[in-house]
Amino acid sequence: MNKPEAVLSCTNLNRVFTTGPQKLHVLHDINLSVGHGETVAITGSSGSGKSTLLHCLGGLDRIDSGKLHLVGRDYLSLSLSARAQLRNQQLGFVYQFHHLLPEFTALENVAMPLLIRGDSVKNATEQAQHLLQRTGLGKRIDHKPSELSGGERQRAAIARALVTKPSCLLADEPTGNLDSHTAEQIHDLLLEMNQETGCAMIMVTHEQRLAGKMQKTCHLQDGKIQD
């Protein structure tokens, strides 16, 4: 069977934080590739560089050396505006905290990325309704985040991340703020959406049991991927 074409990959990626005269090498020569529809878990102890790696892969943090390719394009060779456009078109983000806008309803929050992109209100609303229905929030679309449970807020955040039909979803401890039962439901939902949409997924998690459900696991230790 042929290996899936990489939707997101990095080669010899390094990240160094400098504080005065001191340099902290957080990521060492990271090589990682995820194909269309693939799921990858990034595991490791606290401080191992998991979130930093995810932020570098998503273009949210600087890369000091190495290469990063997104849907076949050399990300680091692009202008800042071209990087932002490619990132917004091809990547979706889900965090431990939902980051929903408190003054807007679930429907408005999920539709927001499409409206920002310039889609019509009609199309944005229809797409948002569809995903909220699919993520189990069909009867909660008019509720604001403060009126939703923790699990419901995270479902809305997943719908928002997927509404633009990204090629890859980056999830940073998406169940870390939830009880174990709700966490498993959210994780299963992410895997279901991966199967339905074909969207690749890279997820940082400290839960080995959840990581075991992913197709591939990369364990970080002292900023290096352990074989």
N, C-alpha and C positions, 0 to 999 in steps of 0.2 A: 504494500500500500504506500503511495506517495505521501511524503510529509506535507501537511497543509502549508500553503504559502503564508509567510509571516505577515501579520497585520501590524505588529509592533515588535521591534527588536532593538537591542543595544549590544554594542561590541566594545569590550575593554573600557567600560564606563567607570570613571573615577569621580569622587566628590570629596573635596577637602575644605574643611572649615578653618579659617584663620582667626585667631584671637590674639592680637598683639604679636609677639614674637613666636607664639606657639601655633603649630599646625596639627589639626586632628584629621587623619585620613579616615573618613567615615565609610566610603565605598571603595573597594579595591578591584579593579579590572573585572567588572561584572559583565557576564555574557548571558543573555536571556532572549528567548524568542517565543512568541505566541502566535499560533496560526488562527485563521478564521474559525470561529466556533470553539476553540480550545479553552480550557479552564486551567488556571495556574494558581496555586496557593504559595504565598511567600510567608514562611514561618521563621521564628527565631525569638530569642529572649529580648526583654526590654533593652533598648539601646544598641541593638545589633545593626540598625540601619534600615529596617523594613520600610517605615514610612518615608524616609528620605529617598529610598530607591523608587518607591511608587511615585513620589512627587517629581523625581527626575524623569521617569518614564512618561509622565503626563505633561512634561514641559512646564511644571509649576516651580521647579527649582533648577538652579544653574548646574550644568555639567562641566567639570573642570577639564576633562579630557575623555576621549572615546567618541563613539558614534551612536546616533539614535535615528532609527528609521520608522516612519509611520506611514502605513499603506504604500510602501515602496519609495517614499520621498525622504531625502536626507534632511531631517528636521533642523539640524544645526546650521545648515547652509542657507536657510530661508531668512527673510527679513522678519522683524518682530511682528509686523502686521500680518504677514503671510503665515507665521507660526500660530498666531492667535486664531486666524481663520481656519487653518487645518485642524487645530486642537478642538475648536468649537464644532466642527463638522464631523470629526471622526471619533472623539472620545466622550465618554460619559463618566461622571464622578459620583460616588456614594461614600459618605464619611460615617464615622461613629456617631456623630451628632448630625441631625437631619438638615440643619441650615435652611429650613423653610422660612419664608418671609411671614412674620406673625400677623401682619395686617391683611393678608390675602387668604382666600379660601384655598382648599386643596386643588380645585379645578384651576384657579388662577395661577397658583404656584407651578403646577405641571405645564400649563400652557405658556408660561413666561419665556422659556428658551426659544420657542418657535416665534413668538411675537417679537422678541429682540432680534431674531434673524430676519424678520420682515415678512413672515407669513401672514395671511389674512386672519382676522379674528375667528372667522367661521372654521377654517381648517385647523387652526391651533386648538380651538375648543373641541372639535370633533376628535382630534388625535388624543388630547388630554383625557376626554371622557372615556375613550376606548381603553387607554392604559389604566386608568383608575378602576374601570370595571374589571379589567383583567387581573389587577393586583388586589381585588377584593374590597375596593373602596367605592363601589358604585353608588351606595346609599349615603356616602359621606362627602360627596364632592363639594357641597356648600359649607362644610365645616372648616373653621380656621384651625391652625395647628394646636392652639390651646384647648380645643375641643376634641382633639384626637388623642388616643393612647400612644404610648411609645412605639409599639409595633405598627400602628396605623400611620404615624408620622414617618417611620422608616419606609413603609410601603409607598407612601406618597413621594418620598425622596427617590426611590427606585424608579417610579413612573416618570418623574421629572428627568432623571438621568437617561432614560431610554426613549423619551419622546422625540428626540432628534434623529433616532435610528443610527446610533454610533456604531463604528466597527469594533470598538473595544470598550469595555466597562472596567474602570479602575475603582476598586472598593477597599477602603482603609478601615479595617476593624468594623465592618458595617453592623455587626451584631454585638459589639463589645459593651453597649450600654443597655442591653436587654436581658431579661431573665432567660434561663436556659430553654424553656419551652418556646417562647416567642422567638428566640434566636434561631432555633432549628427551623421554625416556620419561615422566617425571613431567608435563611440560607437556602432552603428548598425552593422558595419562590425565585431566588436569583438563578438557581440552576434550571428551573423550568423556563424562565425567560431566556436564558442562554440557549436552550434547546429550540424554543419557538422562533427566536429572532436570528439565530446564527451569530450573535454578537459574542466576540471573545471576552474573556473575563480574567483579570488578574486581581487577586484578593489577598490582602494582608490579614492574617489572623493568628491568634495565639492558641486557638482551639484545634488541637491535633485531630479530634474526631471529625470536625467540619472540614479540615484540610484534606482528610482522607477521602472525601467525596469528590475532590477535584481530580482532573486527569493527570496533573503533574504537580509536584511539590518542590519548591526551592527553599532550602534551609540556609538562612544567613547566620553567620557567626563571625564576630569581629569584622564586619563589613565585607566578608567574602562568602560566596556560595559554596557550601560544602557538598562534595560529590557523594 
